Amino acid sequence: MPKAKNTPSDAETTPASYEAALKELEALVQQMESGQLPLADLLAGYQRGAELLAYCRSQLDSVEQQIKVLDNGTLKAWTPT
């Protein structure tokens, strides 16, 4: 059975990187804050924004875990040099 045309595949919904997700999220917020989107688009934008936020949080959690491993299990405060 063929896929529905309006249903994006997982490759289309998963951002290529943290930076791509953040850029898309920022653009989405600007569109939503403009007040020019119809209600249905606002709802779809909110849902996509929630997906992007979850992706970004997941990426940040993953990096934090990697840092803990590199620092022998303790997360140290970052101090700028």
Buried (B, 14 or more C-beta within 10 A) or exposed (E): EEEEEEEEEEEEEEBEEBEEBBEBBEEBEEBBEEEEBEEEEEEEBEEBBEBBEEBBEEBEEEEEEEEEEEEEEEEEEEEEE
